[in-house]
Amino acid sequence: MSTPEPYNATIVDWRDVNPAAAVFRVKLDSGAPPTFEPGQYATLGLPRDHPPVENPDEFAAGDPRWKKLCRREYSIASKPGGDTLEFYTVHVRDGKLTSKLWHDKSGGRVWVDPHIKGEFTLQRIPTGQNLVMIATGTGISPYLSMLRTYGGTGRWERFVIVHGVRTADDLGYDRQLRDIAEADSTFKYVPICSREPDAGPWGGLHGRVTDLLHPDRFESMLGVPFDAERCHVYLCGNPRMVDDSEALLQARGFVTHTRQQPGSIHFERYW
C-alpha cells in the first residue's frame, strides 16, 4: 500500500485578477522550492474531499482519502531561486481542483510535487536570438518566468510577449509588463483582446494573436524579422490557437522543433 501524501505547502499570497482568474504563490514547508528551469511546470494536488482551511486537521496523514489526490499541472510564473512558486490560473466551473483553491485562497494548504518537470524552456536556444512568445490566457506564465530570470542579462536580442485574451481584465500582468517594457529596450509587450468593443475604453489591439502572424503585421507590430533563421516562436495556451499559429508559421517557412529535427516553432498546449 502506498504512503498517503500530506499537504506540504501553503498558499501565502492570492491576487484576484478578475472573478475567474487569480495569481497565487505557494511556500513549501521544507523551505525553498526545488531548482527548475524557466518554462517548466509543477504539479499541485488536493484530496478530492478537501477540507476547508479552518479544519486542516480533519484529514490525518494516514487518512485513506489522501490516496486519491486531484492533481493538475501549472506552469511556474516566478523565477528560480525564490522562496515561493507563483502560478496564474483560471477558475474552471465545477473544476475539481480550482474550485477548491478558490474556496481556500490565501492560507490554504496544498500538495506540491517536489519534482518539477517540462521541456518548454530556452535551454536549446542559442544566446542572442529573437524570441517571440505567443500566449492565450494563463499560457503567459512560462514566459514570465523566462523574462524575470533572463531579462537584462543579454540572453536574447529581442524578447516579445504577445498575450491574447478576451477582455482587458483578463490581462493578469498588464501593468507589470508595461513597466518592464518601458525600462528594457530588448523587451516588447503586445496585448491583444478579441472581445473588447471597438468603441470601448480599451485602446490596444483588437483581434486574435493569429492576426499578427502575417509578414507585414509581424514585423511592424512585434519589431522583429519574420524570418525562421533569425527568430524562434513559442506558442502556449489554447490548443486551437497553437494549431492555427503553427500552420501559419509553417506556411512561411518555420519548422516545428522535435527531438529528431531542430526547428524554430516550440509549443505547449493547455488543457
Secondary structure as UniProt FT lines:
FT   STRAND          9..18
FT   TURN            19..20
FT   STRAND          21..28
FT   TURN            29..30
FT   TURN            38..39
FT   STRAND          41..47
FT   TURN            48..49
FT   TURN            53..54
FT   HELIX           56..58
FT   TURN            61..62
FT   HELIX           64..67
FT   STRAND          69..75
FT   TURN            80..81
FT   STRAND          85..90
FT   TURN            93..94
FT   TURN            96..97
FT   HELIX           98..104
FT   TURN            106..107
FT   STRAND          109..112
FT   TURN            123..124
FT   TURN            127..128
FT   STRAND          129..136
FT   HELIX           137..140
FT   HELIX           141..150
FT   TURN            151..154
FT   STRAND          156..165
FT   HELIX           168..170
FT   TURN            172..173
FT   HELIX           174..183
FT   TURN            185..186
FT   STRAND          187..193
FT   TURN            198..199
FT   STRAND          205..206
FT   HELIX           209..212
FT   HELIX           215..222
FT   TURN            228..230
FT   STRAND          231..237
FT   HELIX           239..251
FT   TURN            252..253
FT   STRAND          265..269
//
